[in-house]
Amino acid sequence: MSPVVTAAAARRSAEEQAQFDHALRTLFEEHIAFNRVLGLEIVSVEPGNVRGSFDMRPELVGSSLHGRLHGGVVSSVLDAMAGLALMVEIGASRPTESMQQVLHRFARMGTIDLRIDFLRQGIGRRFDATAEVTRLGGRIGSVQMALHNDEGRLIATGAAAYVLA
């Protein structure tokens, strides 16, 4: 009879978790080319506390007359952060899987529904995005996102669903 693996025994070591967190940051900041275009920097990859930020640059302006952030940038950043939040939660919910197994799941993920509510003009020098998983099912994950400017003003919110299979 095989021994029962408890949740505590199944957790990654601190070193393994640090490697996993680094791999997620590297994937999202360096290997996803569009995230590099956006200048997306991953600030936190803790379950329940996924955050990223980016600086305003001329390439991200949607209205040259007003100097505000392009709506596509807002949508793309919130979509990327939601995907990252799901990867963090998947990793936390599968502590016995290797980093490569969890990262392989990312290749099979896809956005199936994305709703963005633009609440204010995207004006600021720096923007901070957050994402929180509201449901992680076997095949579908749901996430809530928010984007704030450097003055703490809420610029946009989002809700999304992703296929995880």
VOGU-3710 file (C-alpha; in Angstrom, 3 decimals, decimal comma):
1> mspvvtaaaa> 0,000/0,000/0,000  1,455/3,416/-0,941  1,695/6,151/1,671  -0,816/8,988/1,553  0,793/12,295/0,564  -0,463/15,116/2,744  -0,856/18,665/1,463  1,961/19,851/3,710  4,329/17,175/2,416  3,388/17,938/-1,190
11> rrsaeeqaqf> 4,298/21,616/-1,126  7,259/22,887/-3,114  10,343/23,803/-1,158  11,124/27,522/-0,824  13,852/27,112/-3,451  11,515/25,319/-5,871  8,843/27,994/-5,357  11,382/30,773/-5,977  12,408/29,048/-9,224  8,755/28,722/-10,229
21> dhalrtlfee> 8,076/32,419/-9,484  11,176/33,429/-11,459  10,093/31,250/-14,394  6,652/32,907/-14,443  8,170/36,391/-14,344  10,619/35,507/-17,120  7,859/33,985/-19,250  5,582/37,012/-18,933  8,255/39,736/-19,135  10,693/38,297/-21,674
31> hiafnrvlgl> 9,216/35,424/-23,674  5,810/36,891/-24,511  6,867/39,409/-27,135  3,770/41,600/-26,864  4,286/42,000/-23,116  7,763/43,354/-23,939  6,176/45,849/-26,344  3,855/46,931/-23,527  6,787/47,229/-21,117  4,958/45,010/-18,622
41> eivsvepgnv> 6,916/44,380/-15,420  5,698/41,695/-13,037  5,688/43,016/-9,468  4,131/40,108/-7,543  3,330/36,472/-8,311  1,839/35,492/-4,952  -1,523/33,687/-4,957  -4,217/36,308/-4,406  -1,708/39,117/-5,012  -0,730/39,188/-8,689
51> rgsfdmrpel> 0,445/42,638/-9,763  2,204/44,176/-12,731  3,056/47,668/-13,876  4,222/49,611/-16,912  5,288/53,137/-17,764  3,441/55,416/-20,141  5,388/55,818/-23,385  4,569/57,551/-26,682  4,095/54,126/-28,328  1,172/53,378/-25,987
61> vgsslhgrlh> -0,796/56,581/-26,625  -4,209/56,180/-28,219  -5,085/59,858/-28,483  -2,177/62,127/-29,374  -4,381/65,147/-28,719  -4,952/64,116/-25,090  -1,927/61,873/-24,476  -3,995/59,082/-23,003  -3,424/55,352/-22,985  -4,781/53,343/-25,929
71> ggvvssvlda> -7,754/51,151/-24,989  -6,080/48,146/-26,608  -3,161/48,548/-24,214  -5,550/48,559/-21,258  -7,286/45,410/-22,534  -4,038/43,624/-23,337  -2,438/44,348/-19,980  -5,508/43,217/-18,044  -5,771/40,059/-20,173  -2,082/39,273/-19,581
81> maglalmvei> -2,374/39,827/-15,845  -5,425/37,575/-15,665  -3,512/34,812/-17,443  -0,661/35,225/-14,989  -3,034/35,108/-12,011  -4,422/31,822/-13,303  -0,924/30,371/-13,730  -0,056/31,355/-10,164  -3,235/29,728/-8,829  -2,753/26,607/-10,958
91> gasrptesmq> 0,780/26,296/-9,585  -0,448/26,730/-6,022  -3,241/24,189/-6,487  -0,885/21,552/-7,947  2,108/21,527/-5,600  3,243/18,055/-6,670  3,613/19,025/-10,330  6,983/20,158/-11,585  7,520/23,697/-12,780  7,643/22,412/-16,376
101> qvlhrfarmg> 4,320/20,586/-15,979  2,619/23,722/-14,679  4,176/25,942/-17,356  3,068/23,445/-20,014  -0,521/24,110/-18,909  -0,061/27,739/-19,961  0,308/26,657/-23,600  -3,177/25,153/-23,461  -4,865/28,172/-21,836  -6,930/30,606/-23,857
111> tidlridflr> -9,164/33,610/-23,297  -12,789/32,723/-24,026  -14,451/35,862/-22,685  -12,982/39,271/-21,839  -14,935/42,277/-20,661  -13,236/45,607/-19,983  -15,005/48,567/-18,401  -13,178/51,803/-19,210  -13,950/54,068/-16,252  -11,582/57,009/-16,776
121> qgigrrfdat> -9,148/58,257/-19,360  -5,807/56,458/-19,198  -3,750/59,420/-18,088  -0,677/58,910/-15,947  3,066/58,311/-15,894  2,839/54,728/-14,631  0,046/52,191/-14,409  -0,490/49,307/-11,994  -2,556/46,244/-12,861  -3,921/43,608/-10,491
131> aevtrlggri> -5,710/40,336/-11,110  -7,490/37,937/-8,765  -8,822/34,506/-9,608  -12,459/34,222/-8,558  -12,903/30,602/-9,649  -10,455/27,920/-10,686  -12,320/24,948/-12,078  -11,066/21,901/-13,896  -11,647/23,369/-17,374  -12,586/27,034/-16,858
141> gsvqmalhnd> -11,042/29,795/-14,741  -12,552/33,205/-13,952  -10,611/36,345/-13,042  -11,321/39,956/-11,983  -8,787/42,642/-12,931  -8,161/46,354/-12,277  -5,878/49,066/-13,674  -4,873/52,149/-11,648  -2,707/55,096/-12,614  0,203/56,423/-10,545
151> egrliatgaa> -2,181/58,670/-8,590  -4,218/55,636/-7,504  -7,187/56,450/-9,738  -9,079/53,454/-11,065  -8,819/53,582/-14,860  -10,476/50,301/-15,852  -11,779/47,029/-14,510  -12,085/43,701/-16,235  -13,627/40,286/-15,922  -12,536/37,295/-17,941
161> ayvla> -12,982/33,573/-18,404  -10,298/31,210/-19,687  -10,280/27,649/-20,912  -7,685/25,716/-18,922  -7,727/22,319/-20,631
//
